[in-house]
Amino acid sequence: MKSADSKQSEETNSGWGQGGARVTDLWLCLLIAGLVGILVPLDDADLPLHLLTGDWIRAHGELPVVEPFAWTREGAPYFAYSWLPQIGYSWAWQVGGVNGLSLLHGALLMGVVWALWDLARVAEWSLWSSRLMLSLHMLLWMFVQPATRPQLVLAIALPLAWASAFRVRNNRHALGACAALACASAVAVNSHLLFPLMAAPVVVLLCATPVRWATVAAWTASLLLGWMCTPYLLELPALLRLNFGYNALFNAASPIKEHEAGFVFVTHAAVGTALVVALLLLQPLFPSFANRASRERWWYGLSWAAGLVLFGLAIRGLLLWWLLALPVVAWSVAALPLPRTRLVQRVLPWAWGVGVLGMLGQPLRLRAERSRVGPELSHPEAHALEPIVAWLKCASPSADVGAMRRAVGVEHAVLKGTASFNTGSYLAWAVPYVSWSIDGRTIFPDSVARAEARQELRLGAVVHPPLHDAQVVVLPVAHATNRLLAASEGWQRVALPATDSARAYALWWRAGSRGSAPSSAGTVAKARCDMTGTP
């Protein structure tokens, strides 16, 4: 007996629209996704800290439970909840550097495509529903989220959870589907903080008529079994409290772009993003939704509403909203009136294929723009920080930066440094012999983030970042703390050559450091660098 989704698709896409997802479509999309992953620059601001955390985990053979990097949070709780992809990033970098990371990114994007294609096949979406959903899915995860981030793992795991629910509901290899769900949920809980979203596909089982509660229980048990497969199992309550508690950077006026309220962001978003938001927002008003059985409207609508709330809280929730509304959007796409003219029917598949191939255009352009030799790892602030990183490497106690990264940690740091929010991740990776004030996630307010959030949000008087015990400070030239350092006899600014970057940073060194091993080591290191000349 065919599912309601299959019947609806065949009724609305009668004739040339019938038929499920085709393997040739899958191979084309896989090829493009892999090439895009290899071509796009890996310049996500959080990637350096992901790499460093992966190095730390591999070197120590355990997961951190206290802050591993920032001297300002030494001893404070910290959990590397994305440890699984972080180890993958670290391994890929060790094996192939930037090329290794690009290959891993391409493989993850191919996994994103395959997971949605599998869902389309199991849910029996029509041919053009599958094609258009694949296109939209690729656009969102390759261009709205063009970064090597743990979110990509969730973009694979959640469609697999949807597919497992459809398999179990239709009694297709139910045992294997539950095993696949357990594996997917285990990967999700070790990859992303929002792993609870994996529970959303249970609505597929709850809207069945009649509801088979034994099936719901088996599916839910498989989900929970996967969630239990994490080394942080006993720390999960503390992990969730720490990361979902109050944070100065996550409030309604967050200075972080991806944490801007979704509906505020839409007012100045690109046309494409605004159209995706409109598509998702109007789903309950489309006949394809209104004509469903009341039970389906209720349960699928609940999943859609959860995504809406996430989007309303922050723009980064757009992709999560999309994942939670996949079946609902597929109904709408299946209801599109398709042309019946034979010429159009022949041309349209070729036009779709050309459109998929056209997704290579932007990555190729970005690759061409990145032709000049730049920093070892791309980062939004990498070019502006080049002179500072070169000077600090000159002052490094060792030339083996890779060995220092493997031994990175508060306990191994030679110096204590203060950095700003935008630079802390990159500096922690590029200059690992310094323990920077930025914490392992660059967000916790008891680190440098509190001072910077107050300045960027203009909340009351200026609050300076932590300067006590620090030997080196790196701040944007417009930062208010530079005036304090310039007026202090204990700090001296290092002269650096100009860069071609639109932004500039100031490097400060504490003069006459005495009394502690790190300070003495820092003085000797600075003297050695000054003798060799400022880069």
N, C-alpha and C positions, 0 to 999 in steps of 0.2 A: 504493500500500500504506500503510495507516494505521500510525502509530507505536504503540509499546507504551503510551505515556501515554494516547493516544486510546482504545485498546481497553479499558484498565483503567477509564477514566472511564465509557465506555458500559455496561460490564458492571455496575458498581456503581451507576450513576445511570440505570438503565433507565427507559424511559417518559418522564415529565415532566422528568427530569433531563438528557435528551439535548439536544444543541445547544450551540454555543459562546457566547462572550461576545457580548452584544448591544450595538449602537450606542447604543440608548436608555439602557442602563445606563452606558455611557461618558459620555454627555452629562450625565446626572444627577450622576455623581461629579465630573466636571470642574467643573460649576457650583458644587457644594458646596466643592470644594478651592479654587477661586478666591476664593469669598466668605470662607472661613476665613482664607486668606492675607491678605486685605485687612483683616479685622476684628481679628485677634490683635495684641496689642501687641508691638512689636519691641524687646524688652528683654533681648536676649542680652548677656551680659557682654563678649563678644569683638567685638561688632559695631562699636563705635567705632574699634577698632584696624584692623578690616577696611576701614572707610571711609577712615581716615587713610592706610593703606598704598596703597589705590587712588588717593587724591589724589596721593601721592608719586610713584607710577609714572606717572600721567598728566602730572604737571608736569615730571618729569625725562625722560620718553620712554625709559626703560630699567628693567630689573629690578634691585633691590638685591642685592649680593653681600656687603656688610658692613652691620652694624647701622645703620639710618638714624635711629633716634629716641633711644636711651638713651645718655646721656653715660657711664654706667658700663660700657658695652660698645663704646664708640667704636673702630672698626677691627676688631672681632671679626666672624667670619663670620655671615652671616644670609641666608636665602633665602625669598623670598615665594612659596612653592610653591602658594598659593591665589590667585595673581595674577589669573587670569581672572575668577572671581566677584568679587574685590575691585574690579576695574575696573568691573564691572557695578554694584556697590553705589555706587561713587563717582559714576558717571554718573547713576544713578537719583536719588541725593540732589541732585545739581546741577540736574537737570531738574524734580523734583517734591518734594524734601524728604522728609518722612516718608511722604507719600502715594505718592511715586515708589517708595520702598523697599517699601511695602506691595503696590503693584501688581507689583513684581518678585517678591516673595515668593509672591504668589498665582500668578503665571505658573510659578514653579518647582514649586509644589505641583501645579499642573495637569499639568506635565511628568512628575512622579512618577506620577500616576494613569495618564496615557496610556501610559507605558513599561510598566507592569504589565499594562494591558489588551492591549497589543500582544503581550506574552509569553504571556498567556492564550490569545489567538487563535492564535498560531503553534504553541504547544505543544498545542493542541486540548484545553484543559481543558473540562470540561462547564460547562453554564450556571451551576449553583449553586457549583461550584468557583470559577468566575470571580467570581461575585458575592461570595462569602464571602472570597476572597482579596483582592479589592479593598477590602472593608470593613476587614479587619485591616490591610492596608497603609496605608490612610488614617488609621486610628486611631494607628498607630505613628508615622507621619511628621508628623502634624498635632498630636498631643498629647503623645507621649513625647518628640518632638524639635520643640517648638513655637518654633523660632527660625530666623532667616535665616542659615543657616550653609552653608559649602561642602559639608557632608555631603549636602545636598539634591541637588547635582549628581551625586554618586556614586550616590544613590538613583535617578537617572534612567539613568545610564550603565550600571550593572551589570545591571539587567533587560534593557536593550537588548543587552548582550553575551550574556545567556542566550538571548534571542530569535534573535540572529544564529546562535548555535550550532545551535539547532533548525532554522533555515532551511537551513543548510549541510548538516546531517545528512540532512534530507529532500529535499535538492536542489531547494529552492524559491528561485529567484532568488539563487543562491549568490554570484554576483559582486556583486550589490547588497548582500547581507548582509555580505560581507567589507568592502566600502567603508563601510557603516554602522558596522561594528565598529571600523575604523580611525579614523573620526571620533569615535566614543564614547570610545575609549581616549585619543585626543589631548586631548579635553576633560577626561577624568579625570586625566591626568598633570599638567595645568595647573590643577587645581582642588583636589586632595586628596592628602595624603601617603600614603594607603593605596591608591593606584591599582593596585598589584600584584594586588589582589583581583579585578581584571578578568579575570585568567587562569582563575579558577575554572570558568567554563562550559565549558572544554575537556573536562570530564568527560562532557558530552553526546556528544561525538564518540568518546571513549575507551571508552564502554560500548556502542557499536554492535557488531553482529555481522554480518559481520566488521568489524574496525577498518580504515577506509580511511585509511592513513597520509598519502596525498597530500592528503586533505581536512583532516586534522589539521594538516599543515604549512602549508597555505594559510591556515587560520584563525589559526594562531599567528603567521604572518608578518604578517597584517593587524593583529593586536594589537601586535606589536613595532613595526610601521611607525607606528602611532598614538603609541606611547610615545616614539618618536624625535622627534616634532613638539613639542618644548619648547625654549624658549631656555635652559633649565637642563640641557640634555643632557650637556654635559661636566662639569657640577657635580653630577650626580646622586649619585655615590658620596659626595662631601663632604656633600651635603644629607642623605642617609640616615644617615650617621655622626653628624652633628650632632643630628638630631632623634630618633634611636633610641638614642643613647648614654645613659649614666647621667644621671639628673636627680633632684634631691632631691624634686621635686614628684610624680614618677611612681612612687615606690617603693610597697611593699605597704601602707603606712599613709598614703597621700597625703591631704592636707587638701582636695584638690579632689574634690568629690562625684562627678563623672563618671569619675574615675579610681579610685574605690573598687572593690575586687575584687567581681566580679559575684555570687558566691555569698554574700558577706558582705552585700551590698546587699539581696539577696532577703529576708534575715531581718527587714528593717524596711520593705520596699517596699510600695507600694499593691497591693491585691488584683489589679487588672487586670494590672499588670506581672508579678506572681508567676504569674498564669495563662498569660501569654505565654511565660514562662520554662519553665513546666511543659510546655506544648505543644511547644516546641522540644526540650526535654530528653528527652521520651518518644518522639520520632519513630522511633528504631531498634527500639523495642519494639512498635510498631503492626503489625498484619498487613499493612497496605498497603506497609510497607517490607520485612518479612520474606519476603513472597511474591514479591519481585522476583528477577530472575536474579542470580546471584552476582556477575557483573561489574558490574551496576548497583548492587548493595548496596555493593560495594567503592568504586567511584569516587564515587558520590553521597555515600556515608558519609564519604569523605575530605573533601569540601567542607563537610559538616555539622560534622565534627570540627574543622576549621579555625575555623569560627565559634564553636564551643564554647570553644576556647582563647582567642580574642579576648574573649569574654564573661567567662571566668574571670579574665583579667588586669584588666579594667575594665568597669564597668557600661555604658559607652558602646558596648561591643562588642555589646550586645544587638541593635541595629539592623543591624550588620554581619552578625551571625549569621543574622538573618532573611533578609537578601539572599542569603547563601550557601546557605541551605536552602530557597529558594522552591519548587523542583520537588518536594522531599521533602514539604513541608507540603501542597502541592497534592494529592499522592497521598492523604494522610490525609483531607483535606477531601472529596475525591471518593469516599472509601470510607464516608462517613457514611450511615447508613440514612435515606433520605428518606421521609416519610409519603406514602401512596398515596390517602388520603381526598381526594376531589375538592374538598370545601370547604376543607380545609387547603391544597391546592395552589393554590386561587384566592386565599386570604387571605395566604399567606406572601410572595408577591412584593410585595404592598402593605406588609406589615409590614417587609420589607427596605428598601423605599423610604423609609418613615417613619423607620426607624433611621438611614439615611444623612442625611436632612434634620435629624434630631436632633443631628447633629454640630455644627450651628450654635449650639447652646445655650450651650456654654462660651465661645466667642468673643464672642457677644452680651453675656454677663454680664461678661466682662472689659472689653469696650468701655464698658459702663455704669459700671463701677467706675472707669474712667479718665476720667470726665467732667470733673473739675476741671482747670484749666490747669496744666500742669507744665513740666518742663524741655524744651528743644528736642528732645532725643532721649531716649527711655526707656532706663533702665539700672537694675539692681537697687539701685545706690547713688546714683542721681541726686538724689532728694529730700534725702537726708542731706548731699549735697555742694553743694546749691544755694547756701547762704551763702558757702562757700569759693570756688566758681566765680565768683559775683558779685563778691567782693572782688578776686580775681585778675584778672578782666576789667577792674575799675576801675583796676588797676595796669598794665594792658596798654599797651605802647608804641603800639598802633594800635587803632582801632575796627573795622577790617576783618578780622574773624576768618576769613572765607572766604579772603582773600588770604594770611593767615598759614598756613592749612592747606595751601594749594597750595605754599607755600614752606617747609613744615615740614621739619625735619631737624636733626641735631646741629649742623651748621655754621651754621645760621641762628638757633639758639636765643639768646635774650637772657639767660635765667637757667637755672640747673641746679636741679632739684627732686628730692626723694625722696618716693615714694608707696608705699603698701602694695599687695599683690597684687590685692585686690578693686577697687581704685580706679584703678590705673594706666592701664588701657585708656580709661576715660571721661575722666580728666584730660588724657591726651595729646591727645584729640580736642577737648575743651571749652576747654582752655587751651594752644593750640599754640605760644605763644611761649616756653614753658618746655620744656627737655629733661628729661624725667622719668627716674628711675632704672629704671623698668620697660622691659624690652626689647620688641622688636617682636612677640614671641609671649607675653610675660608668664610665661615658664617657665624660661628659662635660669638655672642656679644661680649663674653668676658675676655676676648682676644682683641686684636686691633679693630675688629669690625664695629664695635660699639662707637668708638671715637669717629670712625669714618662715616658711619651711618648718620650720626648727629650732624656732621659737617655737611654731608651731601643733602640731607633733608632740612638743613637750616633749623635745627631744633635748639633754641636757646644759645647760650654762650659756647664758644669753641671748646671742644674737649680734645686734648692732644693725645696722640697714640702713646703706647707705653715706651718710655725712654729710659727708665731706671734699669741699670745694669747693662744696657745695650752698648755695643762698641761701634756699630755701623747702622746707618739709617738711609733708606732709599725712599724718597717721596717725590710726587709731581712738583714741578717748580712753582706751581700756583698754590700749593698746599700751605695753609696758614701756619703750620708748625715750623716751616722754614725760617720765619721771622724770629721765632723763639730760639732756634738753634743758632742763627746768625748773631743774636745778642748775647749768647752764652760764650764764656771763655773756654768752656770745656769741649767745644766742638769746632772742627774745622772742615770746610767744604773742599772736596777734591775737585781740581780743575779737570774737566773732561772735554774731548773734542765734540763739536756739534755733529748732529746726525741729520739725515734727510727725513726723519719722521716728523709728523705734525705735532707730536707731543714730546716733551722733554722731562727728564727727571734729574733730581739733585742727589748727590752722594755725599754723605757726611760721615766723618770718622771722629771718634772720641779721642781727644788729644791727651797724652800723658796718662794712659791707663795703667794702673798699678794695683797690686794687692791680690790678684786672683790669677790662677793659671790661664783661663781663657783670655783675660785682658793682656797678660804678658805675651802670650802667643800672638795675639792680635797686633800688638805693638811691633814685635819682631817681623811679622808677616808684612805689615805696612811699610816698614823700613826697607825690606827687601824689594817690594814693588816700587817704592820711590827711587831706589838705586838703579833699577833697570829702566826707569822712565815710565811715565804715564802712557798707556797705550793710545 
